[in-house]
Amino acid sequence: MIRIPYFVIYAMQLTGKPMTSPETITAFRKIFYIVDPAYYIMIPLVAMQQLMLQISNKFGPGVLWKIIRGTYNRPKIENRIFMFADLNDSTTIAETLSDERYHQFLRNYFGNITYSILDYGGETYQYLGDGIIIVWKYHGDERDLQCLDCFYDMKKEIEKKSEQYQRKYGMMPGFKAGIHCGKVVVGEIGIIKRDISYSGDVVNTASRIQGMCKELRSELLVSNELLRSFPPESVYRATSVGSIHLKGKVRDMELFSVGLK
């Protein structure tokens, strides 16, 4: 790009007119195209790259390429972990802040926990108002503890910014989460707007587990199925809260409140 001034000067010499004249501009374009055609190739490529990044950000990391490759054109059954995390006292916060400030509050909150999700291998599946659904592949071993690592790293990130929240909003976000794992159906849905969807009892159960956090006074509840992945030397302590009846479920389910040792 440092050669551009020389191209302008040369174009002015050829036309004998100032650089703002149409003749000089036309001459400059011809010279620049001949000498540096890569410019005309790179601009569309950069623009396309930026467009693809914007689309990828819309779908989430890796999701766009799965749609392009047709990974889930036909539904598949996969083992997944689902975390439903919900903001504490969201109604009170929304009533205290204006609509615009509450929206900004949520943007800050979701933005602050995003890197924790990425660092611990999670996939942001959906934002549900003041809640978020995060998904992991289920392995059935110690790798599944990433979901717990993620939860506590999310809390740490929010706590690190507590002063900023207090200064800007007069409060800081807190959240509770429920986690469950098992087989789900994964497939593309939609015609005008395509997306990858998870469906099955596991998804609904994870939501119901999260809904019990307040009643059972636990910030993190997990199912017995996930607990089986805990190695004996785990840094987490799991305490049974008993067999709980979850709305819409026929059988009671044993849940565990998880904390750090």
Rosetta blueprint (number, residue, H / E / L):
1 M L
2 I L
3 R L
4 I H
5 P H
6 Y H
7 F H
8 V H
9 I H
10 Y H
11 A H
12 M H
13 Q H
14 L H
15 T H
16 G L
17 K L
18 P L
19 M L
20 T L
21 S L
22 P H
23 E H
24 T H
25 I H
26 T H
27 A H
28 F H
29 R H
30 K H
31 I H
32 F H
33 Y H
34 I H
35 V H
36 D L
37 P L
38 A H
39 Y H
40 Y H
41 I H
42 M H
43 I H
44 P H
45 L H
46 V H
47 A H
48 M H
49 Q H
50 Q H
51 L H
52 M H
53 L H
54 Q H
55 I H
56 S H
57 N H
58 K H
59 F H
60 G L
61 P L
62 G L
63 V H
64 L H
65 W H
66 K H
67 I H
68 I H
69 R H
70 G L
71 T L
72 Y L
73 N L
74 R L
75 P L
76 K E
77 I E
78 E E
79 N E
80 R E
81 I E
82 F E
83 M E
84 F E
85 A E
86 D E
87 L E
88 N L
89 D L
90 S H
91 T H
92 T H
93 I H
94 A H
95 E H
96 T H
97 L L
98 S L
99 D H
100 E H
101 R H
102 Y H
103 H H
104 Q H
105 F H
106 L H
107 R H
108 N H
109 Y H
110 F H
111 G H
112 N H
113 I H
114 T H
115 Y H
116 S H
117 I H
118 L H
119 D H
120 Y L
121 G L
122 G L
123 E E
124 T E
125 Y E
126 Q E
127 Y E
128 L E
129 G L
130 D L
131 G E
132 I E
133 I E
134 I E
135 V E
136 W E
137 K E
138 Y L
139 H L
140 G L
141 D L
142 E H
143 R H
144 D H
145 L H
146 Q H
147 C H
148 L H
149 D H
150 C H
151 F H
152 Y H
153 D H
154 M H
155 K H
156 K H
157 E H
158 I H
159 E H
160 K H
161 K L
162 S H
163 E H
164 Q H
165 Y H
166 Q H
167 R H
168 K H
169 Y H
170 G L
171 M L
172 M L
173 P L
174 G L
175 F E
176 K E
177 A E
178 G E
179 I E
180 H E
181 C E
182 G E
183 K E
184 V E
185 V E
186 V E
187 G E
188 E E
189 I E
190 G L
191 I L
192 I L
193 K L
194 R L
195 D E
196 I E
197 S E
198 Y E
199 S E
200 G L
201 D H
202 V H
203 V H
204 N H
205 T H
206 A H
207 S H
208 R H
209 I H
210 Q H
211 G H
212 M L
213 C L
214 K L
215 E L
216 L L
217 R L
218 S L
219 E L
220 L E
221 L E
222 V E
223 S E
224 N H
225 E H
226 L H
227 L H
228 R L
229 S L
230 F L
231 P L
232 P L
233 E L
234 S L
235 V L
236 Y E
237 R E
238 A E
239 T E
240 S E
241 V E
242 G E
243 S E
244 I E
245 H L
246 L L
247 K L
248 G L
249 K L
250 V L
251 R L
252 D L
253 M E
254 E E
255 L E
256 F E
257 S E
258 V E
259 G E
260 L E
261 K L
